[in-house]
Amino acid sequence: MPDLIGQQVEQALSDIRSAWQHIAAGDYHAAGAAAAAARAAAEAAFLHPSVLAQLNFPDSHKLGVYMPLFLPVSIPLLQGFVLQLRHYVKQRREYGAALRAGG
């Protein structure tokens, strides 16, 4: 992790402490500003490109996790699609044969 992320987290924590102090003193406007600054620093740390790269998993891991979930669902869907396709082709052939027969 880059030092910048640590600094942003420390800044966010410092701003939160400051917001709590302002709340205790009754200065709600300053507390709101400190809380907004804390949120901005926390979001900047969380959305840093080096952190986002760690949130993405390799495709092989995704496949290993989702395949056991989607395979049991996908087989009946695929079978249904094949059956519907066969039915469609059969209907087209019958319709074409009826048209050729003068029907």
C-alpha positions as CSV (number, residue, x, y, z in Angstrom):
1,M,0.0,0.0,0.0
2,P,1.3,3.4,-0.8
3,D,2.0,5.8,2.1
4,L,-0.6,8.2,0.6
5,I,-3.4,5.8,1.5
6,G,-2.2,5.6,5.1
7,Q,-2.1,9.4,5.2
8,Q,-5.6,9.7,3.9
9,V,-6.9,7.2,6.4
10,E,-5.1,9.1,9.2
11,Q,-6.6,12.3,7.9
12,A,-10.1,10.8,7.9
13,L,-9.7,9.6,11.5
14,S,-8.4,13.0,12.6
15,D,-11.3,14.7,10.9
16,I,-13.8,12.4,12.6
17,R,-12.2,13.1,16.0
18,S,-12.4,16.8,15.2
19,A,-16.1,16.4,14.3
20,W,-16.8,14.7,17.6
21,Q,-15.1,17.5,19.4
22,H,-17.1,20.1,17.6
23,I,-20.3,18.2,18.4
24,A,-19.4,18.2,22.1
25,A,-18.7,21.9,21.9
26,G,-22.1,22.5,20.2
27,D,-20.5,23.8,17.0
28,Y,-22.6,21.7,14.5
29,H,-21.6,23.7,11.4
30,A,-17.9,22.9,12.0
31,A,-18.8,19.3,12.9
32,G,-20.5,18.9,9.6
33,A,-17.6,20.3,7.7
34,A,-15.2,18.0,9.6
35,A,-17.4,15.0,8.9
36,A,-17.6,15.9,5.2
37,A,-13.8,16.2,5.1
38,A,-13.5,12.8,6.8
39,R,-15.8,11.2,4.3
40,A,-13.9,12.7,1.4
41,A,-10.5,11.5,2.8
42,A,-11.9,8.0,3.5
43,E,-13.4,7.7,0.0
44,A,-10.1,8.9,-1.6
45,A,-8.3,6.2,0.3
46,F,-10.8,3.5,-0.6
47,L,-11.0,4.4,-4.3
48,H,-7.2,4.7,-4.7
49,P,-6.2,2.7,-7.8
50,S,-3.9,0.4,-5.8
51,V,-6.7,-0.6,-3.5
52,L,-9.2,-1.1,-6.4
53,A,-6.7,-3.5,-8.0
54,Q,-6.8,-5.7,-4.9
55,L,-10.6,-5.8,-5.0
56,N,-10.7,-7.4,-8.4
57,F,-10.3,-11.2,-8.4
58,P,-8.8,-13.2,-11.2
59,D,-11.2,-14.9,-13.6
60,S,-10.2,-18.4,-12.4
61,H,-11.3,-17.5,-8.9
62,K,-14.6,-16.1,-10.2
63,L,-15.1,-19.3,-12.2
64,G,-14.4,-21.5,-9.3
65,V,-16.9,-19.6,-7.1
66,Y,-19.7,-19.1,-9.5
67,M,-19.6,-22.3,-11.5
68,P,-21.1,-24.5,-8.7
69,L,-23.9,-21.9,-8.4
70,F,-24.8,-21.4,-12.0
71,L,-24.1,-24.8,-13.6
72,P,-27.1,-26.5,-12.0
73,V,-29.3,-23.7,-13.2
74,S,-27.8,-23.4,-16.7
75,I,-28.2,-27.0,-17.7
76,P,-32.1,-27.0,-17.5
77,L,-32.1,-23.6,-19.2
78,L,-29.9,-24.9,-22.0
79,Q,-32.1,-28.1,-22.4
80,G,-35.2,-25.9,-22.6
81,F,-33.5,-23.7,-25.2
82,V,-32.6,-26.8,-27.3
83,L,-36.1,-28.2,-27.1
84,Q,-37.6,-24.8,-28.1
85,L,-35.2,-24.6,-31.0
86,R,-36.1,-28.1,-32.2
87,H,-39.8,-27.2,-31.9
88,Y,-39.3,-24.0,-33.9
89,V,-37.4,-25.8,-36.7
90,K,-40.1,-28.5,-36.8
91,Q,-42.9,-25.9,-37.1
92,R,-41.0,-24.1,-39.8
93,R,-40.6,-27.3,-41.8
94,E,-44.3,-28.2,-41.5
95,Y,-45.3,-24.6,-42.4
96,G,-43.0,-24.7,-45.4
97,A,-44.3,-28.1,-46.5
98,A,-47.9,-26.9,-46.2
99,L,-47.1,-23.9,-48.4
100,R,-45.4,-26.0,-51.0
101,A,-48.3,-28.4,-51.0
102,G,-50.7,-25.6,-51.9
103,G,-52.1,-25.3,-48.4
